[in-house]
């Protein structure tokens, strides 16, 4: 039958067979390889992104662990609120002696609840010079006992020119 075809028909038949062969090879071999290659490339990109994210999280974890190590000593849970108040008063007394101020009065206030924590509040009335009171303020704020001054009032002491009377509201945050 091929012998009976003209030259143009033979060229056209050959072209059709070549095109059909290429289509079959493309559909059976090339297209599945391309699809698999794109799938693997997408997986590689996803895994690379996940690896970078996990690396950042791991680095952040190391930073957080180092930061946590700084405060680990502060996380000791005391037996009671009275024990925490005693520690706070002891720290205030030590700081007042170092700052050379005279503590006139200390009154405990009711603790404030702050979620999983509570803040023990102490009202401290003290006397001293402005320099001594400033040193006291600084030492309280930078103490390792986590003391914080939430409010203070300063007034001149009656009958004395150099002495100043101050009232401090000092708090200490402790776990419940």
Phi, psi and omega in degrees: 000321179294330180293332181279351182279151177282172182298317179296319180294322178296319179295318180293319178296317179297317179298319179295318179295318179296315180296317178296320178297316179297319179297318179294314179299317179297313183291326185268325188248304190288311183299315177299324178294317179296316179298315179297320180296317178295320179297314179296320178297318177296317178298318179298315179297318178297314180294323178295316178297316179296319179296317178297318179296316179294325177296317177297318178295321178295317176297319178295323178297319178296318178296316179295322177297319178295319179293320179296322180298328178297322187259004183301322180293336180279348188269010177294124181272122180281168182288324186208171177293325179296321179295318178294319177297319179298317179296319179295315179297320178298317179294319178297318179296317179297317180293321180294323177294319180292326180274351179063041173252159181254120178275121182273316187205146175227126178235127174284145175247165180292140182291149176263139177270131181230070180070242179275003182235165171224153180247117176279127184248137177230133176261118184244127175253127184222162178229148177168184178280168181298320179296316180294319179293324177296317178297320178299313177303313181297315182294323177296313183294332182257011182290152179281354180272011179060037177276141179222138177267116182267338181201143172211152179229135180238135177215152178287144181280133182291135178089357180224138184272325185265342185272144179234139177256132182227147175242125181244139171253104186253132180240154176225124181271129180226150176291149178275000000 
